Amino acid sequence: MTDTAQLLVFVCGVDSSFQVTEELAGLMSLHGQTTGLKIFNSVKSVIDDLGLSWDTSAVVGSRNGFLVF
């Protein structure tokens, strides 16, 4: 056993025809303690690397700024 968690980041989208697509955007290894900040920074890195926008209600929550499903 190791203390390495695997984080998979998926991106979902809906086009104008209401067709839903889902893609694996990234896979990251989190070593040591997996804090909320460490998870957020890892997801932010994937989103930024892909050039995606954070300006969407599906990503930004009204209470904590980040939603995990």
Long-range contacts (C-beta under 8 A, 24 or more apart in sequence): 3-31, 3-32, 3-33, 4-29, 4-30, 4-31, 5-29, 5-30, 5-34, 6-30, 7-34, 7-39, 7-42, 7-43, 9-42, 9-43, 9-46, 9-47, 11-50, 11-52, 25-50, 39-68, 40-66
